[in-house]
Amino acid sequence: MPSASMETLLACYIMTVLILSSMVGMSVLVHPYLESQLSRYSVDSSRSLAEYWLLNPGSPSDWGSTLNVNLTAFGLAKSNFQVPFDLDIDKVTRLNQENRYRLSLFEVFTALGIEDRAVRIRITPIFDVDLNLTSQNVESNSTVYTFKVSTKRLNLPVTATLHCYVIVEDYVDAVTSTIQGEGFIEVEIPNSLNGTALLIAFARAEPRVISFNVYSFRHNTSEGPNQRGTFIRLSPLNYTLYAEHLFPEENVTSVKVFTYSYNFDLSKNSEEGLTEIYTIPKLLEASPMILVVTGTNGSRSFAEWVAYPQIPLDFGSSFEGERSASNSISCVFVVTINSALYECRITLGEA
């Protein structure tokens, strides 16, 4: 069998084992040289705590979507979940420190009720998607950009179907492809446009296993793309997008939502000062959403984006100094958020 086929088979096998094993529980990771020093009680109690936070909605049960409530017990599960490890999209999103309605470390750690232990919660797609612009070819009416796309887990290739979108101002075009861990795609943008462009790449390995990445680049302009959040701060919550303008003279060109299969405009509900409020549709598709706002600030264009659920998420203790990761226990789960599967790693300092 060719080596490429073997690598693909191995990657698929690893992903299948990860998903199936996590559906019935989780794996507990302990640093090997500390295993003998950690008591069975410490490992079991850490696993039980991690399970509890993912299997219970917390109190109040709607703390993710309801503001101005005091979180008294921490839990990330949907209040009406039908299967284990089905997490609430807004509870996860409110742990992201870039969100306008984020919870503070103090609020969460008080609700956790374990002030004496370090805790870290990370939620990420099951595999990685890397994007790199390799070349551009300027033609008479358009420019063709070539991107290298890599889909890997633990540095092993993952076969995936790609659905990519390129957006500049109000212009959107889509391309599809299938790669075995690595491949190239081309997108074409009319030269009549200029400004900040985004390449949004969704990669699907299985119907519910979808990863994504977004690459910002410049088109027909000498100004490079700005860091995210420079012009507009985007905060999704309770299927509403809050677009907070950071400069009063900004002009919005378009507001769109992208999933693996669909893209369309969002409808503005209202304004509150410099914040515009848009409705996010509730879709049945097992896919994260990428919300994009394009516009101008004077002569400068921008393209701001945010994922909903707002992941990757890395919340909690840093595990530095006295709270070193070498004295920790990690529990790894595969969780569901809006029908799509993600990896959740909860790390706790030793009790």
Buried (B, 14 or more C-beta within 10 A) or exposed (E): EEEEEEBBEEBBEBBEEBBEBBBEEBEBEBBEEEEEEBEEEBBEBBBEBBBEBBBBBBBBBBBBBEEEEEBEBBBBBBBEBEEBBBBBBBBBBBBBEBBEBBBEBEBBBBBBEBEEBBBBBBBBBBBBBBBEEEEEEEEEEBBEBBBBBBBBBEEBBBBBBBBBBBBBBEBBEEBEBEBBBBBEBBBBBBEEBBBBBBBBBBBBBBEBBBBBBBBBBBBBBEEEBBEBEBBBBBBBBBBBBBBBBEEEEBEBBBBBBBBBEEBEEBEBEEEEEBBBBBEBEEBEBBBBBBBBBBBBBEEBBBBBBBBBBBBBBBBBBEBEEEBEBEBBBBBBBBBBBBBBBBBBBBBBBBB
